[in-house]
Every structure is written in C-alpha cells, then in structure tokens.
Amino acid sequence: MTSRRRRTRTSLTSVLVALALAVGGYALHTAGIIAPDAEAAPASTAVPTGTDAPTIETEPGAPGTTRASRTDAPSAPSATDADAATAATARAELAALPVKGKAPATGYDRVGDFGTAWLDVDRNGCDTRNDVLARDLSAITRQGPCRVLTGTLVSPYTGATIGFVRGERTSTLVQIDHVVALENAWRTGAQQLSQRERESLANDPANLFAVDQHSNAQKRSGDAATWLPADKSFRCTYIEHQVAVKTKYRLWVAPAEHDAMARILRTC
C-alpha cells in the first residue's frame, strides 16, 4: 500500500513538473524570446544572393564589420554613353547656330583684334602656349613653373608621335592650333565681340590643341568644309569643339561649313 502511494505521488509530481515546463515554454515563445525551430536560421547559413538580395561583404581594414551592397546597382556610364551624349549636345547646338555667309576679312589683324600670342588670360602665371603644351604633351620637363622644355606629343590630327625640344629650330615642330581659326571667327561674328572677348576666344583651352606643324600649316584658316584632321577617329571631337566654341562666343556658321559639321556629327 505504501509503495503504491509513493508511486502515485511521484507520478503526480512528474505531471506537475511537465505542466509547469510546458506553460513556461509557451510564455517565453509568446514573448518572442524563443523562436520555433522552423523559423530559426543557423548562424552559419549564408545570405541568399540574387537581384533582390543584398550581398554582404567584409569591409576592408575593419575585421568583423560588414556592409551591404546591392547586386543590381546601376553601373557608371560608359565612355560610349558619354561620347554619345557629347555628340547629341553638339548636334543640338549646331542646329541652334545661325547659318549665313561669311563677312569679308577686310581689316583682320591677328594681334590687333585677338591680342598678342600668347597671353595669360587665366592669370595662373603661365602663358597660354605653355599651358597647352603642359596639358597635351607627356613626359614633360620644365624650366621653372611654366616653361616647357621637352615632352612627347601624339598629334590628335594625325596620330603621329613627335618629340618636342624647345629651341629656335625645333619648337615649331609642335604648334598650337585654334580649332576655330581666328580669321574664321573674325568672319563669322567675332567682329561684334569686345576686345576682351576676342582675347578670351584666342586663348580658350577648348579652342586649342597642340598639333604637328604640317597639319597646322595645311589647315591655315580653313573651316570644316575645307579642312578636317587626317585621323578620322578624331573628327567627331574636332567638330564638337568647333561647335562648342562657336556657341560660346555667339558666332555663326557658313552654309557649307554647317553641312560639313552636320555630316561628321551624324557619324558620332
């Protein structure tokens, strides 16, 4: 009899303990402290990747820290996209330029109308020729902060490589070309500009390229209808600069010049 009572009390105690554990577990689950096994992800489970999921990467130099980067983030515009945008801008600007015949060149005076070559219109302490040589040549050496003594030019007009050495007989092998020739500018609206505006046009970096002597001598004051760079791959850039300069300084284009520009820009 005594043994039976003990077994009954033991069974009752076990039931009460199990019931207490069950009630406590339910309370913890309801409070969100314990998650069901089906919803808990092991710490070692990798984060799935895909078009909508961030990729977790360890931040360089910061052990234990992470950063999220979207795998579908847009990429930076390509060079082709930038070239297409530039060409589209040039076509729109060309369409807005006045088209009419050239004015007579009577009275044209390079120094009197556009200033001495080369001025320091940006007041950086260096004249424009040395600024352009420093910009367009590679492996340059200088005397002082401005004077370019040597360097290497790949002429944008031909693609030829030219070694530049400053000297009486060698400096002229590399020349600075006005993309919109100054006489052409004079005959297409620059007569109406102020002296300061004409000097700015003559020294504007957007209107200047360091080039080979032969191309500069061949071009002279020609416009797009009479002269284009021998290197066809540079013609889009060349015409885009001409259009930008004519737009900036409120110049016009002659009919044949306009048509030549439009023909090149259609290929860009």
N, C-alpha and C positions, 0 to 999 in steps of 0.2 A: 504493500500500500504506500509506504513512504517513498519507495523508488518511483512509483507511478506519479506521485505528486511532484517530485523533483523534475521528472521529465516534462510534466505539464507546465511547471513554472519556467523551465528552460525554453520550451517551445514558445511560450507566450513572450518571454523576454526577447527571443530572436525575432519574432514578428514585429514587436515594438521597435527594435533597433532598425530593422529593414525599412519599416514605415517611416521612421524619423529620417533615415538617409535619403529615401525617395523624395520626401517633402522638401528637405534641404536642397537637394539637387535641382528640383523643379524651381525653387525660389531663385537659385543662382542663375539658372538658364533664363528665367523670366527677366531678371535684372540685366541680362546681356553679358554676364561675366564668363559663362561657359557657352561656347558655340557648338552646335551639333557637328559631329564628325563629317557629315556630308558637305558642310559649308566651310570647314576649316581647311586652309591651304597650307601644306608643309612649308617651312621656311626655305627649303631648297628648291621649291617649284619655280621654274623660270617664267618670266612675264611673257605672254604670247606677243609676237610681233605681227604687224600687218598694216594695212593702210590706215586703220583707225586706232592703232595701239601705239603708245609712246615706247621708244627704245630707251632702256636705262643704261647709261654709260658711266663708268667711273671717271670722276673729274680728275684730270692730270694734276699731280702735285698735291692732291688732297685725299689721302687714303681714307676709305670708309664713307666718303661723301658721294652722292650721286646727282645726276642731272637728267632730266627727261628731254628728249629731242624727238620731234615727230618725223616719222619716216616719209610722210607725204608732204614735207615742207617744200615750197616752191624754190626752184634753183635760181641763181643770179642770172640776169640777162646775158646772153652770149654775145660775142663780138659781132656775129652776123646780125643779131637783133639790133645792136647799136648802129651798125652800118646802115641797115635798112631805115632806121629812124632818122639818121642824119640825111640820107638821100631824100626821104619823104619831106623833111623840112626844107631842103634845098629846092625841091620841085615846087613846093608851095610858095616859097619866097620868089622864085623866078617868075611864077605866074602873076605875082603882085608887082613886079618891076615894070616901070613904063617902057614901052618899046617905041623908039623913034630914031631918026637918022643922027649921025654924029655931027657935032658942031665943028666948025673949022679949027684947025690947030694954030691959027694966027695968034701970035702973042705968047705962045707957050714958052716958058722959061723954067727949066727944071729947078734951078737954085732959087730964082726969084719967086716962083709960085709954090714950091714944096719945101724950101729950106735946104740948107747945106747937108750933104751926105757925110757923116751920119750924125744925127743929133742924139741927145739923151732925153727924150721926151718923158720917159717914165721916172727920171731923176733918181736912178739907182746908182749913179756914179760911173756907169759904163755906157759907151756909145752903142747905138743900135747894131752896128755890124758885129762888134764883139759879143753882144748879147745873142745874136743869131748863130754865130759860129759856135759859141759855147753850148747852145741848145741843140744844134743839128749835127755836130761832129762828135765822135767818140774818142776816147783816149787822148784828151787834150792836155797840153801843158800851157801854163800861163806865166807871164811876167807881171807880177803884182796881182791885184784882184780882178783885173779886167782883160788885159791884153793877151789874146790867144796867140801862142807862138806856133804850136803844131797840133795836129789832130788827123783824124781819118773821116772822110765823108763818103757815104754811099749816096750818090746823087739820086734824088727821087725822080728826076726826069728821064734818066737812062738806066739806073741800076748799077752804073759803073762805080768802082771804088777809087777814090782819089786821095793821095797823101797830101795834106796841107802843111806847108812850111812857110812861115812868114818871111818875106823878102821881096826885093824890087822885081825880080823876075819870076817868082813863084807864087806870090799872094794871089795873082789874078787867075790862077788855075781853079780857085774856088770863088764864086761870086754870089752876091745876094740878089735874088730876083724878086721884083714886085709882081705878085700873082696877077693883080690888075695893074697893068703897066701905067705909069704916071701920065704919059701922054694920052692913053686911052681914057683914063679918069678925067683928065682935063677936057676931053672932047665929049664926055658923056655926063657932064653935070658938075664937075669939080670947080668950074669957073665961078659957080654960085656959092661955093663954100668960103668960109673965113680962112685967113692965113693959118690960124692955129689948127683948124680942122684939116687943112691940106697937109700940114706938117705931121699931124697925127696919122693921117692915112699913109703917108710915105714911110712912117716908122712903126706902123701897126704890125705886131708879130704875126697876126692872122693873114697878113698880106705879104709875108716874106718867107722865102725858102733859100737855104744855102744850096747852090747847084753847081754843076760843071760849067766851065767857061763857054764851051761850044753851044750848049743849049741856050744860055742867056744871050749870046751874040746872035744866034739864029732867030730867037723869038722877037727881039727888039721891042717894038710897041704893039705887037700883034695881039688880037683878041682870040676867042675860041673858034671863030670862023676861019682864021688864017694860020693858027699855030696851036698844037697840042703836044704834050710830052710824048716822047718816043716810047716810053714804058706805058703800055696801055693799062696796066693794072693800077696805075696812079692817076688815071684821068678822072675818075669819079671824085677823088679827094681834091684834085686841082680845080675842077669846076665848082665843087661845093664851096671852096674857099672864095672863088671869084664871086659867086652869087652872094655869099655872106658879106663880103666887103662892099659890094655894090648896094646891098640892102642897108648896111650900117651907115654908109655915107650918102645915102639918098641919090645914088647915081642911076642912070638908065642904061638900057642895052639896045644896040642897033639890031634891026631885024635879022640879019644873017648871024649875028652873034647869039641872039636869043635862040634861033633854031638849032645852032650847033650845041649850045648848052643843053637844050631840051633833049636832043638826040643822045648825048652822053648820059644824062641823068636817067633816061629810060632803061639803061642797061645796069644801073647801080642797085 
